[in-house]
Amino acid sequence: MESPAVMGQVRSAAAAYATDGHEPAAITDRTSGLLAEIDPDLLVTCFVLRFDPADDVSWQRAVARLSTSCSRQ
């Protein structure tokens, strides 16, 4: 599968999970599951940030290899 197509699917999935109100960890975990279904050997880099200006608090999770859920929080 071509890289732009994979990134389009990953971006759309992550945006949908975020719109549903999931926390960053759940967004990356769910997106990792999707990526594993597409092709377990694929690698993408993802950074999820949620910021609420009303609370002045941010949460983030950086993921280097979504397909195996190796992550730093």
C-alpha atoms as an extended CHARMM CRD file, in Angstrom:
* protein
*
        73  EXT
         1         1  MET       CA              0.0000000000        0.0000000000        0.0000000000  PROA      1               0.0000000000
         2         2  GLU       CA              1.2640000000        3.4900000000       -0.8180000000  PROA      2               0.0000000000
         3         3  SER       CA              2.4290000000        5.7220000000        2.0330000000  PROA      3               0.0000000000
         4         4  PRO       CA             -0.0170000000        8.5840000000        1.3300000000  PROA      4               0.0000000000
         5         5  ALA       CA             -2.9420000000        6.1540000000        1.3950000000  PROA      5               0.0000000000
         6         6  VAL       CA             -1.8300000000        4.6520000000        4.7060000000  PROA      6               0.0000000000
         7         7  MET       CA             -1.2830000000        8.0680000000        6.2790000000  PROA      7               0.0000000000
         8         8  GLY       CA             -4.6910000000        9.1930000000        5.0430000000  PROA      8               0.0000000000
         9         9  GLN       CA             -6.3390000000        6.2190000000        6.7300000000  PROA      9               0.0000000000
        10        10  VAL       CA             -4.3630000000        6.7120000000        9.9470000000  PROA      10              0.0000000000
        11        11  ARG       CA             -5.1240000000       10.4470000000       10.0350000000  PROA      11              0.0000000000
        12        12  SER       CA             -8.8260000000        9.8710000000        9.4060000000  PROA      12              0.0000000000
        13        13  ALA       CA             -9.0380000000        7.1640000000       12.0700000000  PROA      13              0.0000000000
        14        14  ALA       CA             -7.1920000000        9.2490000000       14.6690000000  PROA      14              0.0000000000
        15        15  ALA       CA             -9.4000000000       12.2540000000       13.9320000000  PROA      15              0.0000000000
        16        16  ALA       CA            -12.5420000000       10.1290000000       14.2610000000  PROA      16              0.0000000000
        17        17  TYR       CA            -11.4130000000        8.6810000000       17.5950000000  PROA      17              0.0000000000
        18        18  ALA       CA            -10.5360000000       12.1680000000       18.8510000000  PROA      18              0.0000000000
        19        19  THR       CA            -13.9090000000       13.5080000000       17.7410000000  PROA      19              0.0000000000
        20        20  ASP       CA            -15.5660000000       10.6990000000       19.7030000000  PROA      20              0.0000000000
        21        21  GLY       CA            -13.8600000000       12.1010000000       22.8050000000  PROA      21              0.0000000000
        22        22  HSD       CA            -11.2260000000        9.4270000000       23.4230000000  PROA      22              0.0000000000
        23        23  GLU       CA             -8.0870000000       10.2320000000       25.4370000000  PROA      23              0.0000000000
        24        24  PRO       CA             -4.7610000000       10.3450000000       23.5110000000  PROA      24              0.0000000000
        25        25  ALA       CA             -3.7300000000        6.8730000000       24.7510000000  PROA      25              0.0000000000
        26        26  ALA       CA             -6.9860000000        5.3580000000       23.4920000000  PROA      26              0.0000000000
        27        27  ILE       CA             -6.6460000000        7.1980000000       20.1760000000  PROA      27              0.0000000000
        28        28  THR       CA             -3.2110000000        5.7110000000       19.5420000000  PROA      28              0.0000000000
        29        29  ASP       CA             -4.2070000000        2.2530000000       20.7800000000  PROA      29              0.0000000000
        30        30  ARG       CA             -7.2550000000        2.1280000000       18.5170000000  PROA      30              0.0000000000
        31        31  THR       CA             -5.3180000000        3.5120000000       15.5650000000  PROA      31              0.0000000000
        32        32  SER       CA             -2.6270000000        0.9060000000       16.1880000000  PROA      32              0.0000000000
        33        33  GLY       CA             -5.2730000000       -1.7910000000       15.9390000000  PROA      33              0.0000000000
        34        34  LEU       CA             -6.4180000000       -0.4120000000       12.6030000000  PROA      34              0.0000000000
        35        35  LEU       CA             -2.8540000000       -0.2670000000       11.3200000000  PROA      35              0.0000000000
        36        36  ALA       CA             -2.2320000000       -3.8760000000       12.3750000000  PROA      36              0.0000000000
        37        37  GLU       CA             -5.2850000000       -4.9200000000       10.3580000000  PROA      37              0.0000000000
        38        38  ILE       CA             -4.0550000000       -3.0550000000        7.2820000000  PROA      38              0.0000000000
        39        39  ASP       CA             -0.5490000000       -4.5350000000        7.4470000000  PROA      39              0.0000000000
        40        40  PRO       CA              1.2790000000       -5.5380000000       10.6580000000  PROA      40              0.0000000000
        41        41  ASP       CA              4.6430000000       -4.5970000000        9.1330000000  PROA      41              0.0000000000
        42        42  LEU       CA              3.7140000000       -0.9500000000        8.5420000000  PROA      42              0.0000000000
        43        43  LEU       CA              5.3310000000        1.8250000000       10.5380000000  PROA      43              0.0000000000
        44        44  VAL       CA              3.9300000000        5.2860000000       11.2000000000  PROA      44              0.0000000000
        45        45  THR       CA              4.8980000000        8.0540000000       13.5740000000  PROA      45              0.0000000000
        46        46  CYS       CA              2.1220000000        9.8530000000       15.3760000000  PROA      46              0.0000000000
        47        47  PHE       CA              1.8360000000       12.6290000000       17.9390000000  PROA      47              0.0000000000
        48        48  VAL       CA             -1.4570000000       13.2670000000       19.7120000000  PROA      48              0.0000000000
        49        49  LEU       CA             -2.0400000000       16.3940000000       21.7540000000  PROA      49              0.0000000000
        50        50  ARG       CA             -5.2110000000       17.4370000000       23.4980000000  PROA      50              0.0000000000
        51        51  PHE       CA             -5.3770000000       20.9510000000       24.8490000000  PROA      51              0.0000000000
        52        52  ASP       CA             -8.2370000000       22.5370000000       26.7390000000  PROA      52              0.0000000000
        53        53  PRO       CA             -7.6320000000       26.2920000000       27.0270000000  PROA      53              0.0000000000
        54        54  ALA       CA            -10.3200000000       26.5720000000       29.6950000000  PROA      54              0.0000000000
        55        55  ASP       CA             -8.3680000000       24.2720000000       32.0210000000  PROA      55              0.0000000000
        56        56  ASP       CA             -4.9200000000       25.2710000000       30.7650000000  PROA      56              0.0000000000
        57        57  VAL       CA             -3.9890000000       21.5740000000       30.8690000000  PROA      57              0.0000000000
        58        58  SER       CA             -2.6220000000       19.4670000000       28.0600000000  PROA      58              0.0000000000
        59        59  TRP       CA             -2.1310000000       15.7450000000       27.5930000000  PROA      59              0.0000000000
        60        60  GLN       CA              0.0660000000       14.1990000000       24.9860000000  PROA      60              0.0000000000
        61        61  ARG       CA              1.2820000000       10.8710000000       23.7650000000  PROA      61              0.0000000000
        62        62  ALA       CA              3.9630000000       10.2990000000       21.1870000000  PROA      62              0.0000000000
        63        63  VAL       CA              4.0420000000        6.9890000000       19.3860000000  PROA      63              0.0000000000
        64        64  ALA       CA              6.8890000000        5.8340000000       17.1980000000  PROA      64              0.0000000000
        65        65  ARG       CA              5.5220000000        2.5000000000       15.9980000000  PROA      65              0.0000000000
        66        66  LEU       CA              1.7610000000        2.3060000000       16.1090000000  PROA      66              0.0000000000
        67        67  SER       CA              1.5620000000       -1.2320000000       14.7970000000  PROA      67              0.0000000000
        68        68  THR       CA              3.2050000000       -2.5950000000       17.9530000000  PROA      68              0.0000000000
        69        69  SER       CA              2.0490000000        0.1910000000       20.2910000000  PROA      69              0.0000000000
        70        70  CYS       CA              5.5530000000        1.1520000000       21.4120000000  PROA      70              0.0000000000
        71        71  SER       CA              4.8570000000        4.4540000000       23.0490000000  PROA      71              0.0000000000
        72        72  ARG       CA              6.0640000000        7.0810000000       25.4280000000  PROA      72              0.0000000000
        73        73  GLN       CA              3.6520000000        8.9710000000       27.5700000000  PROA      73              0.0000000000
